[in-house]
Amino acid sequence: MPTLHDLLAIPPARRDALAAVARHLEPGHTVVLSTHINADGDGCGSEVAVARILQARGLHVRIVNPTPWPQGFRFLLGPDIQECSEEGHKALKGADRLLVLDISDVGRLGALADDVRKLKVPRLVIDHHVAHDEPAGDVTASDTAACATGEMIRDLAHVMGVPISADIAVPLYVAMLTDTGGFRFSNTSPRCHAIAAELLAAGVEPEAIYRSVYQSVPVGRLHLMREALASIEHDPSVGLAWISLEPGALERHHVSPEDLDGLAEYPRSIAGTRLALFFRDLGHDRVKVSFRSTGRVDVNVLARQFGGGGHAKAAGALIPGVLSAVRPQVIAAARAYLLTIPQD
């Protein structure tokens, strides 16, 4: 049985990959951090933690995301963090390095993707997703065994010799808490819990974090949830369930994309469901599909059929078309895929 010391040790291949990234991060450099569109807790938490790690080593850091910083994670920011997402691609200028977090595909940088492709400075990536055909950087530290990119960032701190203070521990805890669904999903490993204990010892207050992340939602989120749940459909013969949101749902309820977080878990929670789908018509001939699974069903395989990807139990795809056309197409593919996988 592994000891706590064994669990906290950084896997050798991961340490080498992170050391290769760290070699490009020297005191005095200006580093731009970025993550995927509609940043989640792992993206935001990882960015804030990295910013403070690099600042502790004498680097200058600014955060530039393709979409605005989520209101629900604004509590992570402090006066020490330069968050310049509203400036868009202009904020990329003058950077000595770009460090992209929680992304395996440059396309997930949205409006920043083309500018990132053209950057002449070293582009670095730290991530925990399945590798994609077009990564966002040239030097990559990626490990799908990590429960969250935040776990990788904790290891980066150790590789760079930066002690994990309370102001670094809090965003790391948020990253891991949210990407494991409150330490409930299958990516919750013994190492994940060991690191969480380390972060608690560094000063994290779990109840305060829980209130900030899960008990500070706008009332419009509940109305949005009501609309989504009213659409639920279920095919128990194959273990498939899905929900949908029509165009304009966010505007109707005066909420933002971050308020969609967790909705895909509701169809997955139905007894006997092996694969859950969440369809959201974005308008402009685009439908976002979130895929969630249980057991041996690998939704990354299914999402890749539609140009998407992600993890085995959680993936996504952006599909051209309207909801009425895309939904039956994806449901048919999901049914066919489930028939190839034996029931647990």
C-alpha positions in Angstrom: 0.0 0.0 0.0 1.5 3.4 -1.0 2.4 5.8 1.8 1.5 9.5 1.9 5.0 10.2 0.8 4.6 7.9 -2.2 1.4 9.5 -3.2 2.8 13.0 -3.0 5.9 12.1 -5.1 5.7 13.5 -8.6 5.7 10.7 -11.3 9.2 10.8 -13.0 7.8 11.3 -16.6 5.6 14.2 -15.3 8.5 15.8 -13.4 10.7 15.7 -16.6 7.9 17.3 -18.7 7.3 20.0 -16.2 11.0 20.7 -15.8 11.1 21.1 -19.6 8.4 23.8 -19.4 10.0 25.4 -16.4 13.3 25.8 -18.2 11.5 28.3 -20.5 10.3 30.4 -17.5 13.2 32.7 -16.3 13.1 35.6 -13.9 12.3 38.9 -15.7 10.2 37.2 -18.5 6.7 38.5 -19.2 4.4 35.5 -19.4 0.9 35.5 -20.7 -1.4 32.8 -19.3 -4.5 31.6 -21.1 -7.1 28.8 -20.9 -10.1 27.6 -22.9 -13.2 29.6 -23.8 -15.7 29.9 -20.9 -13.1 29.0 -18.3 -14.1 26.7 -15.6 -12.7 26.2 -12.0 -9.8 24.2 -13.2 -8.8 26.7 -15.8 -9.2 29.7 -13.5 -7.7 28.1 -10.5 -4.7 26.9 -12.5 -4.1 30.3 -14.0 -4.2 32.1 -10.6 -2.0 29.5 -9.0 0.6 29.7 -11.8 0.5 33.5 -11.8 1.5 33.5 -8.1 4.1 30.7 -8.6 5.8 32.6 -11.4 5.6 35.9 -9.6 7.4 34.3 -6.7 10.2 33.4 -9.1 10.5 37.0 -10.4 8.5 36.8 -13.6 5.8 39.2 -14.8 2.5 37.6 -15.5 -0.8 38.6 -17.0 -3.9 36.5 -17.7 -5.5 36.8 -21.2 -8.5 34.5 -21.8 -10.6 34.3 -25.0 -13.8 35.0 -23.0 -14.4 37.1 -19.9 -13.3 35.9 -16.5 -16.3 34.1 -14.9 -18.0 36.0 -12.2 -18.3 32.9 -10.0 -14.5 32.6 -9.8 -13.7 36.3 -9.4 -13.0 35.6 -5.7 -9.8 34.0 -6.8 -8.4 37.2 -8.2 -6.5 39.7 -6.0 -4.7 42.9 -6.5 -1.6 40.9 -7.4 -3.2 39.4 -10.5 -3.2 41.2 -13.8 -6.3 40.0 -15.7 -6.5 41.4 -19.2 -9.0 39.3 -21.0 -11.1 42.3 -22.0 -8.2 43.6 -24.1 -8.3 40.5 -26.3 -5.4 39.7 -28.7 -3.8 43.1 -28.0 -2.8 41.8 -24.5 -0.7 39.1 -26.1 1.7 41.7 -27.4 5.0 42.1 -25.6 5.0 38.6 -24.1 8.2 36.6 -23.9 6.3 33.4 -23.3 2.8 32.0 -23.6 1.7 29.4 -21.1 -1.7 27.7 -22.0 -3.5 25.7 -19.3 -6.1 23.0 -19.4 -6.2 22.8 -23.2 -5.2 20.0 -25.6 -6.4 21.8 -28.8 -5.5 25.3 -29.9 -9.1 25.7 -31.3 -10.3 25.8 -27.7 -8.7 29.3 -27.4 -11.6 30.6 -29.5 -10.9 34.2 -30.8 -7.3 34.0 -29.6 -6.5 30.8 -31.5 -5.2 32.5 -34.8 -3.1 35.0 -32.9 -1.6 32.2 -30.8 -0.7 30.2 -33.9 1.2 33.3 -35.2 3.2 34.0 -32.0 6.9 33.8 -32.4 7.7 33.3 -28.7 7.9 29.9 -27.0 4.4 28.5 -26.5 4.1 26.2 -23.5 1.2 23.9 -22.4 0.3 22.3 -19.1 -2.8 20.0 -19.4 -4.4 16.8 -18.5 -6.6 16.0 -21.5 -6.2 13.5 -24.3 -3.8 14.8 -26.9 -5.3 16.6 -29.9 -4.1 16.9 -33.5 -3.2 20.6 -33.1 -1.9 21.4 -29.6 -1.7 25.0 -28.4 2.0 25.0 -27.8 5.4 23.6 -28.8 6.5 22.4 -25.3 3.9 20.4 -23.6 3.5 18.8 -20.1 0.4 16.7 -20.2 -0.8 13.7 -18.2 -4.2 12.3 -18.4 -3.6 10.5 -15.0 -3.9 13.9 -13.3 -7.3 14.6 -11.8 -7.1 18.2 -12.9 -4.6 20.6 -14.5 -4.5 22.0 -10.9 -2.8 18.8 -9.8 -0.1 19.4 -12.5 0.3 23.0 -11.3 0.9 21.8 -7.7 3.7 19.6 -9.2 5.1 22.6 -11.1 5.4 24.5 -7.9 7.5 21.7 -6.4 9.6 21.4 -9.6 10.3 25.2 -9.5 11.0 25.2 -5.8 8.1 27.5 -4.8 6.5 26.7 -1.4 2.7 26.4 -1.6 1.4 29.3 0.4 -2.3 29.8 1.3 -2.8 32.1 -1.7 -1.5 29.4 -4.0 -3.3 26.6 -2.2 -6.7 28.1 -2.6 -6.8 28.3 -6.4 -5.3 24.8 -6.6 -8.0 23.4 -4.3 -10.7 25.1 -6.4 -9.2 23.6 -9.6 -9.2 20.1 -8.2 -12.5 20.4 -6.3 -14.4 21.5 -9.4 -12.8 19.1 -12.0 -13.6 16.1 -9.8 -17.1 17.2 -9.1 -16.5 17.8 -5.4 -14.2 14.7 -5.3 -17.0 12.5 -6.6 -16.0 11.7 -10.2 -13.9 8.7 -11.3 -10.8 10.9 -11.7 -10.7 11.3 -7.9 -7.5 9.4 -7.1 -5.7 8.6 -3.9 -3.1 11.2 -5.0 -5.8 13.7 -5.5 -6.9 13.4 -1.9 -3.3 13.4 -0.7 -2.7 16.7 -2.4 -6.0 18.1 -1.1 -4.8 17.3 2.4 -1.6 19.1 1.6 -3.6 22.2 0.5 -5.7 22.1 3.6 -2.6 22.1 5.7 -1.4 25.1 3.7 -4.4 27.1 4.8 -7.4 26.2 2.6 -10.8 26.5 4.4 -13.1 24.0 2.7 -16.4 25.5 3.9 -15.5 29.0 2.7 -14.4 27.6 -0.7 -17.7 25.5 -0.9 -19.8 28.6 -0.3 -17.9 30.7 -2.9 -18.1 28.0 -5.6 -21.4 26.3 -5.0 -23.6 28.6 -2.8 -23.2 32.0 -4.6 -25.3 31.4 -7.7 -27.8 33.9 -9.2 -31.4 33.0 -9.1 -31.5 33.0 -12.9 -29.3 29.8 -12.7 -32.2 28.0 -11.0 -34.6 29.1 -13.7 -32.2 28.0 -16.3 -31.9 24.6 -14.6 -35.7 24.3 -14.5 -35.9 24.9 -18.3 -33.2 22.4 -19.0 -34.7 19.7 -16.7 -38.1 20.2 -18.3 -36.6 18.9 -21.6 -35.2 15.7 -20.2 -35.6 12.5 -22.3 -34.5 9.0 -21.5 -33.9 5.7 -23.4 -33.5 3.1 -20.7 -33.0 0.3 -23.3 -29.5 1.5 -24.0 -28.9 3.7 -20.9 -29.0 7.0 -22.7 -30.4 10.3 -21.4 -30.3 13.9 -22.7 -31.4 17.5 -22.0 -31.5 20.5 -24.3 -31.5 24.3 -24.2 -33.0 26.3 -27.1 -31.3 29.4 -28.4 -31.3 32.5 -26.2 -31.6 30.6 -22.9 -28.8 32.5 -21.2 -30.3 35.8 -22.2 -33.8 34.8 -21.1 -32.6 34.1 -17.6 -29.9 36.8 -17.4 -27.1 34.4 -16.7 -23.7 33.6 -18.3 -22.1 30.5 -19.7 -20.6 29.6 -16.3 -24.1 29.0 -15.0 -24.3 26.0 -17.3 -21.7 24.2 -15.3 -23.0 20.9 -13.8 -26.2 20.7 -15.9 -24.9 17.7 -17.8 -24.7 15.8 -14.5 -28.4 15.6 -14.1 -29.2 13.2 -17.0 -26.1 11.2 -16.0 -27.6 10.8 -12.5 -30.6 8.8 -13.7 -30.5 5.2 -12.6 -29.2 2.9 -15.4 -27.8 5.8 -17.5 -24.5 5.0 -19.1 -24.2 8.0 -21.4 -25.7 11.5 -21.0 -25.9 14.3 -23.5 -26.5 18.1 -23.0 -27.4 19.9 -26.2 -27.2 23.7 -26.2 -28.1 25.6 -29.4 -25.8 28.6 -29.5 -27.5 30.1 -32.5 -25.6 31.1 -35.7 -25.8 27.5 -36.9 -23.8 26.0 -34.0 -24.8 23.4 -31.3 -22.6 22.7 -28.3 -22.9 19.1 -27.1 -21.5 17.9 -23.7 -21.0 14.2 -23.3 -20.9 12.5 -19.9 -20.6 8.8 -19.1 -20.3 6.1 -16.4 -18.7 2.7 -16.3 -16.7 1.6 -19.3 -18.3 4.1 -21.8 -15.6 6.3 -23.2 -17.3 9.5 -24.5 -14.0 10.9 -25.9 -14.4 8.3 -28.6 -17.9 9.5 -29.4 -17.1 13.2 -29.2 -14.3 12.7 -31.7 -16.8 11.5 -34.3 -18.1 15.1 -34.2 -14.8 16.9 -34.2 -14.6 17.2 -30.4 -12.8 15.4 -27.6 -11.9 15.5 -23.9 -11.8 12.8 -21.3 -13.2 9.3 -21.1 -16.0 10.3 -18.8 -16.5 13.9 -19.9 -16.1 15.4 -23.4 -17.6 18.0 -25.7 -18.1 19.0 -29.3 -19.2 22.1 -31.3 -21.3 20.9 -34.2 -22.4 23.0 -37.2 -26.2 23.0 -37.6 -29.4 23.7 -35.6 -30.6 21.8 -32.6 -33.5 20.0 -34.5 -31.0 18.5 -36.9 -28.0 17.9 -34.7 -29.8 16.3 -31.8 -31.2 13.3 -33.6 -27.9 12.8 -35.4 -25.9 12.7 -32.2 -28.5 10.6 -30.4 -28.4 8.0 -33.2 -24.6 7.8 -33.0 -24.8 7.5 -29.2 -27.3 4.7 -29.4 -25.2 2.9 -32.0 -22.1 3.3 -29.9 -23.7 2.1 -26.7 -24.8 -1.1 -28.4 -21.2 -1.9 -29.0 -20.4 -1.7 -25.3 -21.5 -4.5 -22.9 -23.6 -3.5 -19.9 -21.6 -3.4 -16.7 
